Amino acid sequence: MSTLPVPEAPQAPDNLPFVVPCRTLDTAAPLRWLRLGWADMRRAPRLSLGYGLALMGLSVLVALLAWRLGALGLYLGLATGFVFVGPVLAVGLYSISRQLAMGLRPVMGHCLREGTAHLRELLVLGVVLLVVLLVWARAAAMVHVFFPAESGPGLIELLPFLAIGSAVGALFALIVFAASAFSLPFILDRKVDAITASVSSFNAVLRNRKPMALWVALIGAAVLLGFATAFVGFVVLLPLIGHATWHGYVETLDTSAWPRDAIDAAA
C-alpha cells in the first residue's frame, strides 16, 4: 500500500526550492497506481462511489449543455464544472486516499473541510488551466483557415488541416495534463502555492515520459469506456483514476521538505 512519507524537519518557506524533486519511475508504475486506487475504493466504497455519481452527473450536465446550446454550452460547462466543481470533487477523492494512508477512517466532513481549506490555491490553478483551455479553443478555431475551400474535399486535401489541428491540440493537451497531473494532490497534502505545484508536476511528467505516456493512455481508455457506457462507467472509473492519481503523486514527488497540513483524526 502506498504510504505518506513523514518529514522529520520541514524547511522554512524561504529555503524551499521552486521545483519539487521527483523520483524516476519505471514504465509499469501507473499499473501499480491503479491497483492501489482500486484497493482504496474497496476500503471506502460508499464515499468513492458517491463522488463517482457526482462526477458522472457533472459529465452528463456538460454533455447536455454542449448538445442543447452548442459551443456556448461547452464553454459554460468548462467554466463552471472545471473551475468551481471539478477541483473540489477531485480533492475529495485525494482526501479519501490520504486519510486511508494515515490509517484513518475516511469521512465526508473531513473531505469537505480540506477542500474548503485549500480552495484559494485550487481555484488559482483552475483559473490558470481554464485560460489555457480557452486559448486552446481559440487556436482550434484559427486552425479552420487551413480547411479546404472547395466543397466535398477528399482526404488528401484535408491532410494539412488534420495534421495542423492534431499538432496544436496535442501541444495544449500536453501542457494541461503535465501541469495538473500531480499538482492538485500536492496542494491538498502540503502547504504549497499553485504555481510551485503545477511547475513541479510539469517537471515530473517531462522526466518520466514513458510511464506518463502509459498513464495518459490508461486515462484515455477509461474516458472512452465511460462514454461507451453512456456515462454510467464514470461512476467507477473516475474515482479509480482519482485514487490512483493520489498514489502516483506520493510515488513521484518527494515533498518531504514541504510542511504538511495537520489532519484531524477525530474528523
ChimeraX attribute file (.defattr): number of C-alpha atoms within 10 A of each C-alpha:
attribute: neighborCount
match mode: 1-to-1
recipient: residues
	/A:1	13
	/A:2	17
	/A:3	14
	/A:4	16
	/A:5	12
	/A:6	11
	/A:7	13
	/A:8	9
	/A:9	10
	/A:10	15
	/A:11	14
	/A:12	10
	/A:13	12
	/A:14	7
	/A:15	9
	/A:16	12
	/A:17	12
	/A:18	12
	/A:19	18
	/A:20	20
	/A:21	16
	/A:22	19
	/A:23	14
	/A:24	12
	/A:25	18
	/A:26	11
	/A:27	15
	/A:28	13
	/A:29	18
	/A:30	22
	/A:31	16
	/A:32	15
	/A:33	26
	/A:34	21
	/A:35	16
	/A:36	22
	/A:37	26
	/A:38	20
	/A:39	17
	/A:40	24
	/A:41	22
	/A:42	11
	/A:43	16
	/A:44	17
	/A:45	15
	/A:46	11
	/A:47	19
	/A:48	24
	/A:49	20
	/A:50	14
	/A:51	21
	/A:52	24
	/A:53	20
	/A:54	16
	/A:55	23
	/A:56	22
	/A:57	16
	/A:58	18
	/A:59	17
	/A:60	15
	/A:61	16
	/A:62	20
	/A:63	16
	/A:64	15
	/A:65	17
	/A:66	17
	/A:67	13
	/A:68	12
	/A:69	12
	/A:70	12
	/A:71	12
	/A:72	13
	/A:73	18
	/A:74	18
	/A:75	18
	/A:76	15
	/A:77	20
	/A:78	18
	/A:79	19
	/A:80	13
	/A:81	19
	/A:82	19
	/A:83	20
	/A:84	16
	/A:85	17
	/A:86	19
	/A:87	18
	/A:88	22
	/A:89	22
	/A:90	22
	/A:91	27
	/A:92	28
	/A:93	29
	/A:94	27
	/A:95	26
	/A:96	26
	/A:97	30
	/A:98	26
	/A:99	19
	/A:100	18
	/A:101	18
	/A:102	13
	/A:103	11
	/A:104	16
	/A:105	14
	/A:106	21
	/A:107	16
	/A:108	12
	/A:109	11
	/A:110	19
	/A:111	23
	/A:112	15
	/A:113	14
	/A:114	19
	/A:115	21
	/A:116	13
	/A:117	13
	/A:118	20
	/A:119	18
	/A:120	13
	/A:121	19
	/A:122	26
	/A:123	19
	/A:124	15
	/A:125	23
	/A:126	22
	/A:127	16
	/A:128	17
	/A:129	20
	/A:130	17
	/A:131	12
	/A:132	16
	/A:133	19
	/A:134	14
	/A:135	13
	/A:136	18
	/A:137	15
	/A:138	11
	/A:139	15
	/A:140	16
	/A:141	11
	/A:142	11
	/A:143	17
	/A:144	13
	/A:145	10
	/A:146	16
	/A:147	15
	/A:148	15
	/A:149	9
	/A:150	8
	/A:151	6
	/A:152	8
	/A:153	11
	/A:154	10
	/A:155	9
	/A:156	8
	/A:157	15
	/A:158	13
	/A:159	14
	/A:160	15
	/A:161	16
	/A:162	16
	/A:163	12
	/A:164	15
	/A:165	19
	/A:166	13
	/A:167	11
	/A:168	15
	/A:169	15
	/A:170	12
	/A:171	11
	/A:172	17
	/A:173	14
	/A:174	15
	/A:175	14
	/A:176	19
	/A:177	17
	/A:178	21
	/A:179	24
	/A:180	22
	/A:181	24
	/A:182	26
	/A:183	26
	/A:184	27
	/A:185	27
	/A:186	27
	/A:187	23
	/A:188	23
	/A:189	26
	/A:190	18
	/A:191	16
	/A:192	19
	/A:193	17
	/A:194	22
	/A:195	17
	/A:196	17
	/A:197	27
	/A:198	26
	/A:199	19
	/A:200	24
	/A:201	27
	/A:202	22
	/A:203	18
	/A:204	26
	/A:205	23
	/A:206	12
	/A:207	14
	/A:208	17
	/A:209	13
	/A:210	16
	/A:211	19
	/A:212	24
	/A:213	14
	/A:214	16
	/A:215	23
	/A:216	16
	/A:217	12
	/A:218	16
	/A:219	15
	/A:220	12
	/A:221	13
	/A:222	19
	/A:223	17
	/A:224	14
	/A:225	16
	/A:226	20
	/A:227	14
	/A:228	11
	/A:229	11
	/A:230	11
	/A:231	20
	/A:232	17
	/A:233	19
	/A:234	26
	/A:235	20
	/A:236	22
	/A:237	21
	/A:238	24
	/A:239	29
	/A:240	25
	/A:241	22
	/A:242	26
	/A:243	30
	/A:244	27
	/A:245	26
	/A:246	29
	/A:247	30
	/A:248	26
	/A:249	23
	/A:250	22
	/A:251	19
	/A:252	20
	/A:253	21
	/A:254	14
	/A:255	23
	/A:256	18
	/A:257	20
	/A:258	21
	/A:259	18
	/A:260	18
	/A:261	13
	/A:262	8
	/A:263	14
	/A:264	9
	/A:265	12
	/A:266	8
	/A:267	13
